[in-house]
Protein backbone atom coordinates (compact mmCIF):
# COMPACT_ATOMS: atom_id res chain seq x y z
CA UNK A 1 0.00 0.00 0.00
CA UNK A 2 2.79 2.43 0.92
CA UNK A 3 4.76 1.70 -2.24
CA UNK A 4 1.74 1.77 -4.55
CA UNK A 5 0.50 5.01 -3.02
CA UNK A 6 3.95 6.59 -3.13
CA UNK A 7 4.31 5.76 -6.82
CA UNK A 8 0.99 7.43 -7.60
CA UNK A 9 1.81 10.50 -5.50
CA UNK A 10 5.20 10.82 -7.17
CA UNK A 11 3.40 10.99 -10.51
CA UNK A 12 1.67 14.11 -9.12
CA UNK A 13 5.11 15.77 -8.87
CA UNK A 14 5.26 15.35 -5.09
CA UNK A 15 8.42 14.41 -3.21
CA UNK A 16 7.57 11.21 -1.37
CA UNK A 17 9.59 9.38 1.29
CA UNK A 18 8.59 5.91 2.52
CA UNK A 19 9.49 5.61 6.20
CA UNK A 20 10.36 2.29 7.89
CA UNK A 21 7.51 0.10 9.04
CA UNK A 22 6.36 0.37 12.64
CA UNK A 23 7.10 -3.19 13.74
CA UNK A 24 5.17 -3.26 17.03
CA UNK A 25 1.68 -2.16 17.91
CA UNK A 26 -1.30 -2.99 20.06
CA UNK A 27 -2.67 -6.41 19.07
CA UNK A 28 -4.89 -7.74 21.87
CA UNK A 29 -7.11 -9.70 19.48
CA UNK A 30 -4.22 -12.07 18.71
CA UNK A 31 -2.57 -12.23 22.13
CA UNK A 32 -3.54 -15.88 22.64
CA UNK A 33 -1.40 -16.93 19.67
CA UNK A 34 2.31 -17.59 20.09
CA UNK A 35 4.47 -14.97 18.43
CA UNK A 36 2.12 -12.06 19.03
CA UNK A 37 3.88 -9.11 20.69
CA UNK A 38 1.33 -6.49 21.75
CA UNK A 39 2.34 -3.14 23.23
CA UNK A 40 0.55 -0.46 25.25
CA UNK A 41 -1.95 1.46 23.07
CA UNK A 42 -0.69 4.77 24.46
CA UNK A 43 2.79 3.91 23.18
CA UNK A 44 1.43 3.40 19.67
CA UNK A 45 -0.29 6.78 19.57
CA UNK A 46 2.74 8.43 21.11
CA UNK A 47 5.23 7.12 18.56
CA UNK A 48 3.01 8.11 15.62
CA UNK A 49 2.73 11.62 17.05
CA UNK A 50 6.49 11.78 17.63
CA UNK A 51 7.10 10.77 14.02
CA UNK A 52 4.67 13.49 12.90
CA UNK A 53 6.56 16.07 14.96
CA UNK A 54 9.89 14.95 13.54
CA UNK A 55 8.90 14.94 9.88
CA UNK A 56 7.01 18.19 10.33
CA UNK A 57 10.15 19.99 11.50
CA UNK A 58 11.87 18.73 8.34
CA UNK A 59 9.29 20.23 6.03
CA UNK A 60 6.86 17.39 5.39
CA UNK A 61 3.38 18.51 4.38
CA UNK A 62 1.62 15.37 5.64
CA UNK A 63 2.40 12.08 7.36
CA UNK A 64 0.44 9.32 5.64
CA UNK A 65 -0.19 6.00 7.41
CA UNK A 66 -0.53 2.97 5.14
CA UNK A 67 -2.23 0.58 7.52
CA UNK A 68 -3.26 -3.06 7.06
CA UNK A 69 -3.47 -4.07 10.74
CA UNK A 70 -7.16 -3.83 11.63
CA UNK A 71 -7.18 -4.84 15.28
CA UNK A 72 -9.76 -2.45 16.81
CA UNK A 73 -7.32 -1.24 19.45
CA UNK A 74 -4.67 -0.43 16.85
CA UNK A 75 -7.14 1.35 14.58
CA UNK A 76 -8.28 3.36 17.58
CA UNK A 77 -4.68 4.33 18.35
CA UNK A 78 -4.20 5.70 14.85
CA UNK A 79 -7.52 7.55 14.88
CA UNK A 80 -6.54 9.12 18.21
CA UNK A 81 -3.18 10.19 16.78
CA UNK A 82 -4.98 11.95 13.91
CA UNK A 83 -7.10 13.96 16.37
CA UNK A 84 -4.15 14.75 18.65
CA UNK A 85 -2.05 15.95 15.71
CA UNK A 86 -4.85 18.25 14.62
CA UNK A 87 -5.37 19.59 18.13
CA UNK A 88 -1.63 20.12 18.61
CA UNK A 89 -1.20 21.79 15.23
CA UNK A 90 1.27 19.16 14.06
CA UNK A 91 1.72 18.10 10.46
CA UNK A 92 -1.56 16.45 9.41
CA UNK A 93 -1.66 12.67 9.81
CA UNK A 94 -3.48 11.04 6.90
CA UNK A 95 -5.05 7.74 7.93
CA UNK A 96 -7.58 6.22 5.51
CA UNK A 97 -9.34 3.78 7.84
CA UNK A 98 -10.05 0.72 5.69
CA UNK A 99 -12.70 -0.47 8.15
CA UNK A 100 -14.94 2.51 7.30
CA UNK A 101 -16.70 4.04 4.33
CA UNK A 102 -15.85 5.07 1.70
CA UNK A 103 -12.62 3.09 1.70
CA UNK A 104 -14.02 -0.29 2.78
CA UNK A 105 -16.46 -0.28 -0.14
CA UNK A 106 -13.53 -0.17 -2.57
CA UNK A 107 -12.10 -3.49 -1.40
CA UNK A 108 -12.99 -7.10 -2.16
CA UNK A 109 -16.24 -8.89 -1.41
CA UNK A 110 -14.56 -11.01 1.27
CA UNK A 111 -13.14 -7.90 2.94
CA UNK A 112 -16.56 -6.21 2.94
CA UNK A 113 -18.13 -9.31 4.50
CA UNK A 114 -15.86 -8.93 7.54
CA UNK A 115 -14.47 -12.46 7.08
CA UNK A 116 -11.04 -11.16 6.17
CA UNK A 117 -8.15 -12.06 8.41
CA UNK A 118 -5.55 -14.31 6.79
CA UNK A 119 -8.24 -15.23 4.27
CA UNK A 120 -8.45 -14.70 0.52
CA UNK A 121 -7.98 -10.92 0.75
CA UNK A 122 -4.77 -10.88 2.79
CA UNK A 123 -3.35 -14.12 1.41
CA UNK A 124 -3.76 -12.84 -2.15
CA UNK A 125 -1.71 -9.75 -1.30
CA UNK A 126 1.08 -11.87 0.18
CA UNK A 127 1.01 -14.19 -2.84
CA UNK A 128 1.46 -11.15 -5.09
CA UNK A 129 4.13 -9.43 -3.00
CA UNK A 130 6.04 -12.21 -1.23
CA UNK A 131 5.03 -15.65 -2.56
CA UNK A 132 8.05 -17.15 -0.81
CA UNK A 133 6.28 -16.56 2.52
CA UNK A 134 3.19 -18.56 1.57
CA UNK A 135 3.05 -22.24 2.54
CA UNK A 136 0.87 -23.18 -0.37
CA UNK A 137 0.20 -26.76 0.72
CA UNK A 138 -1.19 -25.45 4.02
CA UNK A 139 -3.14 -22.66 2.33
CA UNK A 140 -4.91 -25.00 -0.08
CA UNK A 141 -5.91 -27.33 2.76
CA UNK A 142 -7.63 -24.64 4.85
CA UNK A 143 -11.40 -24.98 4.96
CA UNK A 144 -13.56 -21.87 4.43
CA UNK A 145 -14.39 -19.89 7.55
CA UNK A 146 -17.14 -17.41 6.65
CA UNK A 147 -17.52 -16.08 10.22
CA UNK A 148 -17.56 -12.27 10.14
CA UNK A 149 -14.81 -10.81 12.28
CA UNK A 150 -16.32 -7.35 12.03
CA UNK A 151 -19.70 -8.62 13.28
CA UNK A 152 -17.97 -10.35 16.19
CA UNK A 153 -16.19 -7.12 17.12
CA UNK A 154 -19.49 -5.23 17.10
CA UNK A 155 -20.93 -7.93 19.36
CA UNK A 156 -18.15 -7.30 21.90
CA UNK A 157 -15.88 -10.28 21.20
CA UNK A 158 -12.29 -9.59 22.24
CA UNK A 159 -10.17 -12.27 20.58
CA UNK A 160 -10.02 -14.44 17.46
CA UNK A 161 -11.19 -17.61 19.14
CA UNK A 162 -14.29 -15.99 20.62
CA UNK A 163 -14.97 -14.42 17.23
CA UNK A 164 -15.12 -17.82 15.54
CA UNK A 165 -11.53 -18.17 14.37
CA UNK A 166 -9.77 -20.76 16.55
CA UNK A 167 -6.91 -20.87 14.04
CA UNK A 168 -6.91 -17.06 13.62
CA UNK A 169 -8.07 -17.06 10.02
CA UNK A 170 -11.38 -15.93 8.55
CA UNK A 171 -12.57 -16.14 4.98
CA UNK A 172 -11.34 -18.29 2.12
CA UNK A 173 -7.54 -18.55 1.97
CA UNK A 174 -7.64 -21.56 -0.37
CA UNK A 175 -9.22 -19.30 -3.02
CA UNK A 176 -6.46 -16.67 -2.90
CA UNK A 177 -4.68 -15.68 -6.12
CA UNK A 178 -1.74 -13.46 -6.92
CA UNK A 179 -3.90 -11.69 -9.54
CA UNK A 180 -6.38 -10.61 -6.87
CA UNK A 181 -3.48 -9.53 -4.70
CA UNK A 182 -2.09 -7.26 -7.40
CA UNK A 183 -5.52 -5.71 -7.94
CA UNK A 184 -5.89 -5.14 -4.20
CA UNK A 185 -2.49 -3.47 -3.90
CA UNK A 186 -3.42 -1.17 -6.79
CA UNK A 187 -6.66 -0.17 -5.07
CA UNK A 188 -4.88 0.36 -1.74
CA UNK A 189 -2.41 2.65 -3.50
CA UNK A 190 -5.28 4.62 -5.01
CA UNK A 191 -6.90 4.96 -1.59
CA UNK A 192 -3.71 6.29 -0.02
CA UNK A 193 -3.15 8.73 -2.87
CA UNK A 194 -6.70 10.06 -2.70
CA UNK A 195 -6.56 10.49 1.07
CA UNK A 196 -3.29 12.41 0.88
CA UNK A 197 -4.45 14.61 -1.99
CA UNK A 198 -7.67 15.43 -0.14
CA UNK A 199 -5.62 16.92 2.69
CA UNK A 200 -3.18 18.72 0.40
CA UNK A 201 -6.02 20.17 -1.67
CA UNK A 202 -8.22 21.48 1.12
CA UNK A 203 -6.36 21.05 4.40
CA UNK A 204 -9.05 18.78 5.86
CA UNK A 205 -8.40 15.55 7.74
CA UNK A 206 -8.69 12.12 6.09
Secondary structure, DSSP 8 states (H G I E B T S, - for coil): -HHHHHHHHHTTT-----------B--GGGTTSTT--B--HHHHHHHHHHHHHHHHHTT-SEEE-------HHHHHHHHHHHHHHHHTT-SEEE---TTSTTTGGGS-HHHHHT--BSSHHHHHHHHHH-GGG--HHHHHH---B---HHHHHHTT--STTTTT-TTS-BB-GGG--HHHHHHHHHHHHHHHHHHHHHHHHH----
